[in-house]
């Protein structure tokens, strides 16, 4: 099969095979760990976690959480 006609899944499998052959199992895993893109939408999820605080609220939260380090 020509590499240019591979499906994305076939290409992924072939790529992992080549990585394993050329780098060994440990090298392949290390490489894949570096290139993992993750999942989800961080921007949308961040707004769910943080809401939309203003700068005054953030400053108060920091001073409450770290009173000795900031002289609070």
Buried (B, 14 or more C-beta within 10 A) or exposed (E): EEEEEBEEEEEEEEEEEEBEEEBEEEEBEEEEEEEEEEEEEEEEEEEEEEEEEEEEEEEEEEEEEEEEEEEE
